[in-house]
Amino acid sequence: MLIMKSFLFSVGIAIIFFMVSCKKNIPTALKATVIDTSNTDCGFPVLSFAGDSNRIRSIMKNPGLVYAVKGLPANFKILGQQLLVQVSAIPPDDDFMCTDLGYSYPHLLVIHATAR
């Protein structure tokens, strides 16, 4: 009986660990709007996350709602395009340089995008 309880306890802990660890790896789709297709500072599209302000702020730990993005598919680079996007912070090796000639926005990496 003691062996069975230990086994069930171990299986329960493993299931909880699996569920918690999986949730961290699934990016959340956020509402975004393309507000610039190629900004003057970096040449990358700019997205506004005003429709999901609380979630983008909590994910990125940044008060801003506007980001220059890398990885947005060309078919979505349309001014005013409404999107659902999965994003992440850009790893240092993939980050891009800007000229500082225009307004500089924080950078994001688009993992997946769909029209909404």
MIKE-377402 format. One record per residue (C-alpha): residue number from 1; residue in one letter; x, y, z. Coordinates in steps of 0.25 Angstrom, whole numbers, plus 5000, padded with zeros to 4 digits. Example, Ala and Ser with C-alpha at 12.3 -4.5 7.8 and 13.67 -1.06 7.14 Angstrom:
<fikes>
{fike 1; 'A'; {5049; 4982; 5031}} {fike 2; 'S'; {5055; 4996; 5029}} 
</fikes>
This chain:
<fikes>
{fike 1; 'M'; {5000; 5000; 5000}} {fike 2; 'L'; {5011; 5010; 5003}} {fike 3; 'I'; {5018; 5007; 4990}} {fike 4; 'M'; {5005; 5010; 4983}} {fike 5; 'K'; {5003; 5023; 4990}} {fike 6; 'S'; {5018; 5027; 4987}} {fike 7; 'F'; {5016; 5023; 4972}} {fike 8; 'L'; {5003; 5032; 4971}} {fike 9; 'F'; {5009; 5043; 4978}} {fike 10; 'S'; {5021; 5043; 4969}} {fike 11; 'V'; {5012; 5042; 4956}} {fike 12; 'G'; {5004; 5054; 4962}} {fike 13; 'I'; {5016; 5062; 4964}} {fike 14; 'A'; {5021; 5059; 4950}} {fike 15; 'I'; {5008; 5063; 4943}} {fike 16; 'I'; {5008; 5076; 4951}} {fike 17; 'F'; {5022; 5079; 4947}} {fike 18; 'F'; {5019; 5076; 4932}} {fike 19; 'M'; {5007; 5085; 4932}} {fike 20; 'V'; {5014; 5097; 4938}} {fike 21; 'S'; {5026; 5095; 4930}} {fike 22; 'C'; {5018; 5094; 4917}} {fike 23; 'K'; {5010; 5107; 4920}} {fike 24; 'K'; {5023; 5115; 4920}} {fike 25; 'N'; {5027; 5111; 4906}} {fike 26; 'I'; {5014; 5114; 4899}} {fike 27; 'P'; {5014; 5129; 4894}} {fike 28; 'T'; {5001; 5137; 4896}} {fike 29; 'A'; {4995; 5143; 4884}} {fike 30; 'L'; {4994; 5158; 4885}} {fike 31; 'K'; {4985; 5168; 4878}} {fike 32; 'A'; {4994; 5177; 4870}} {fike 33; 'T'; {4993; 5187; 4858}} {fike 34; 'V'; {5003; 5191; 4848}} {fike 35; 'I'; {5006; 5206; 4850}} {fike 36; 'D'; {5018; 5207; 4841}} {fike 37; 'T'; {5023; 5197; 4830}} {fike 38; 'S'; {5038; 5202; 4830}} {fike 39; 'N'; {5041; 5212; 4841}} {fike 40; 'T'; {5052; 5222; 4838}} {fike 41; 'D'; {5061; 5218; 4849}} {fike 42; 'C'; {5062; 5203; 4847}} {fike 43; 'G'; {5055; 5200; 4834}} {fike 44; 'F'; {5046; 5190; 4841}} {fike 45; 'P'; {5031; 5190; 4843}} {fike 46; 'V'; {5025; 5196; 4855}} {fike 47; 'L'; {5014; 5190; 4863}} {fike 48; 'S'; {5005; 5196; 4873}} {fike 49; 'F'; {4999; 5187; 4884}} {fike 50; 'A'; {4989; 5197; 4890}} {fike 51; 'G'; {4978; 5187; 4888}} {fike 52; 'D'; {4986; 5178; 4898}} {fike 53; 'S'; {4993; 5188; 4907}} {fike 54; 'N'; {4993; 5181; 4920}} {fike 55; 'R'; {4998; 5167; 4914}} {fike 56; 'I'; {5009; 5173; 4906}} {fike 57; 'R'; {5014; 5181; 4918}} {fike 58; 'S'; {5014; 5169; 4927}} {fike 59; 'I'; {5021; 5161; 4917}} {fike 60; 'M'; {5032; 5171; 4913}} {fike 61; 'K'; {5033; 5178; 4926}} {fike 62; 'N'; {5033; 5191; 4919}} {fike 63; 'P'; {5023; 5202; 4919}} {fike 64; 'G'; {5023; 5204; 4904}} {fike 65; 'L'; {5012; 5199; 4895}} {fike 66; 'V'; {5019; 5202; 4882}} {fike 67; 'Y'; {5031; 5192; 4877}} {fike 68; 'A'; {5040; 5191; 4864}} {fike 69; 'V'; {5039; 5176; 4860}} {fike 70; 'K'; {5047; 5166; 4853}} {fike 71; 'G'; {5041; 5154; 4847}} {fike 72; 'L'; {5028; 5160; 4842}} {fike 73; 'P'; {5024; 5152; 4829}} {fike 74; 'A'; {5023; 5162; 4817}} {fike 75; 'N'; {5009; 5159; 4814}} {fike 76; 'F'; {5005; 5166; 4828}} {fike 77; 'K'; {5014; 5178; 4826}} {fike 78; 'I'; {5001; 5187; 4822}} {fike 79; 'L'; {4998; 5200; 4829}} {fike 80; 'G'; {4987; 5198; 4838}} {fike 81; 'Q'; {4987; 5183; 4837}} {fike 82; 'Q'; {4980; 5177; 4850}} {fike 83; 'L'; {4988; 5164; 4855}} {fike 84; 'L'; {4989; 5154; 4865}} {fike 85; 'V'; {5004; 5152; 4868}} {fike 86; 'Q'; {5012; 5143; 4877}} {fike 87; 'V'; {5025; 5150; 4881}} {fike 88; 'S'; {5037; 5149; 4889}} {fike 89; 'A'; {5049; 5157; 4893}} {fike 90; 'I'; {5060; 5157; 4883}} {fike 91; 'P'; {5072; 5149; 4887}} {fike 92; 'P'; {5085; 5158; 4887}} {fike 93; 'D'; {5091; 5151; 4875}} {fike 94; 'D'; {5078; 5154; 4866}} {fike 95; 'D'; {5076; 5168; 4871}} {fike 96; 'F'; {5077; 5179; 4860}} {fike 97; 'M'; {5084; 5192; 4859}} {fike 98; 'C'; {5077; 5206; 4857}} {fike 99; 'T'; {5082; 5219; 4852}} {fike 100; 'D'; {5076; 5228; 4863}} {fike 101; 'L'; {5071; 5237; 4852}} {fike 102; 'G'; {5056; 5235; 4855}} {fike 103; 'Y'; {5049; 5231; 4868}} {fike 104; 'S'; {5055; 5218; 4874}} {fike 105; 'Y'; {5045; 5207; 4879}} {fike 106; 'P'; {5048; 5195; 4887}} {fike 107; 'H'; {5050; 5183; 4879}} {fike 108; 'L'; {5042; 5170; 4878}} {fike 109; 'L'; {5043; 5157; 4870}} {fike 110; 'V'; {5030; 5152; 4864}} {fike 111; 'I'; {5029; 5137; 4865}} {fike 112; 'H'; {5016; 5135; 4858}} {fike 113; 'A'; {5005; 5145; 4852}} {fike 114; 'T'; {4991; 5144; 4847}} {fike 115; 'A'; {4981; 5154; 4842}} {fike 116; 'R'; {4969; 5157; 4851}} 
</fikes>
